[in-house]
Amino acid sequence: MNNLQFDDQKYLDSLHRRTTIQNHIHWDGSIPADDLWRFYQDNRKKLFLPEKYIDGTSVEGDREIKSADELRSFQTNLFTKYDIVSVFSIPVGAMQTKEDIKAMAVAHCTYLKSQGTLYAESRFAPWYHTQQGLSIDQVIGYALEGFSQSGEEKGVKVRPIICINREVDPEEAKKMVRAALNFSERGVVGIDLACYEPPFPPEKFKEAYALTFDSSLKRTVHADEMCPEEEGVRNLAAAIDDLRADGISHAIHLWKHPQLIEKMRERKIRLESNPISNLTCSFISDIADLHLDYLLQQSVTVTISSDDPAMWSNGDLAHNLYVVGKLYGNDFVNTVIKNGIETAWGLTEDEKKQFLENLRK
């Protein structure tokens, strides 16, 4: 668990009051525990801790989760006590029917509005939401309906990014990309390669990504997040060169590699950084390890997002902006917010101008 201190309440409050956007937030990783608990209570379904901890030892005693607080504690122990599959199975289990998907879209938009986030490129892997018979196209269609209806009510604009979960066969990956292309005129803005990184290099999905090369759909890739440096940097290079990424998520070791920095800069690839996520998951030991100030000085388009805010204590966007603001100052915060607005894939030019005007104020 991270050991961050948020002792400047005035500064944190000022960040919470800001109108912001997010370029990298996972839908299933951002549903508040209270909403998930209410869903399972309404459906009279019990929740249980997994049988084993992440280290393989058995979970002893009564494993039933009996309150929203216990659910929250379970989720925020991702990667520290429990594995990724066990933790994410709970929000994914609440997103398996048309009605449930729409309900969770409402929960997501409500959460975004509560954080002052009026635009989000929210990502999800539709393959995970087909366990009760929905097709990938149905999952995406119902999600878009839910985001449209709820977003209009809340004053929030959500433009989905469709994730390929790395463990799928390359042919399944192509199906998800084709579905994303089919829905590009209804609001889907991009595709992403996500989930557990180490055994699944980006080049495995080159053919799937190639389906978008002549389209308006944008491409982002989780790369250099979970691997040792040598492997992570190799994945980062493959994401840039083979998958022609428009965005890179995480890139923890990017700062050490001038040639990759040059490619990021020349190709105007945005960096989707998620500092508290990286720290909480123990992929870094300190926020400063990301060297985001140096990357910004090198003209890399650094953006800041929250990743999976329901999965860490103090994981909201304001907390992420706080930790970089305390390190590098408020001008840095303004710049990364501006970068996020200018590189948003689903905002019109007029909308960008309005967000930038709000930022100046």
Secondary structure, 3 states (H helix, E strand, C coil): CCCCCCCCHHHHHHHHCCCEEEEEEECCCCCCHHHHHHHHHHCCCCEECCCECCCCCECCCCCEECCHHHHHHHHCCECCCECHHHHHHHHHHCCCCHHHHHHHHHHHHHHHHHCCEEEEEEEECHHHHCCCCCCHHHHHHHHHHHHHHHHHHHCCEECCEEEEECCCCHHHHHHHHHHHHHCHHHCCCEEEEECCCCCCCHHHHHHHHHCCCCCCCEEEEEECCCCCHHHHHHHHHHHHHCCCCCEEEECCCHHHCHHHHHHHHHCCCEEEECHHHHHHCCCCCCHHHHCHHHHHHCCCEEEECCECHHHCCCCCHHHHHHHHHHHHCHHHHHHHHHHHHHCCCCCCHHHHHHHHHHHHC
